[in-house]
Amino acid sequence: MHVTAIDVDPRAAHMAFVQFSLLHIPATVIVGNSLTLETREYWFTPAHILGGWSRKLAASAAAAPEASAPVAPVATPGVPTQPVPAERPLLQLSLF
């Protein structure tokens, strides 16, 4: 497990860095804005450095296939593919 934590507030990022370091969790703590992809500082925990996680993550990213075209959804037998009627409200956890 490797953690990547991003926060705008430097104080929260520093607190996360201390907790991850004390618990010996390999992590990258970033001070920045995840919505605008702005980064100001990177902090690597000792477990990240001692475990060689920079190399492991780079190898994993190189081995991952590139996302090309979106995959079309597969039709499941017995499940209708029509959208839900408009008069029925959609809920986040609606099962039926």
Residue pairs with C-beta under 8 A, 6 or more apart in sequence:
1 25
1 26
2 26
2 27
2 28
2 48
2 53
2 56
2 57
3 20
3 25
3 26
3 27
3 28
4 27
4 28
4 30
5 13
5 16
5 20
5 27
5 28
5 29
5 30
6 13
6 30
6 32
6 33
6 34
6 39
7 13
7 16
7 29
7 30
7 31
7 32
8 31
8 32
8 33
10 31
10 41
13 29
13 30
13 31
13 41
13 43
14 29
14 43
16 27
16 29
17 27
17 29
17 43
17 45
20 27
20 29
20 45
20 47
21 45
21 46
21 47
24 45
24 46
24 47
25 45
25 47
26 45
26 47
26 48
26 51
26 53
27 44
27 45
27 47
27 48
28 42
28 43
28 44
28 45
28 48
29 42
29 43
29 44
29 45
30 39
30 41
30 42
30 43
31 39
31 40
31 41
31 43
32 38
32 39
32 40
32 41
44 53
44 54
47 53
48 54
75 81
84 90
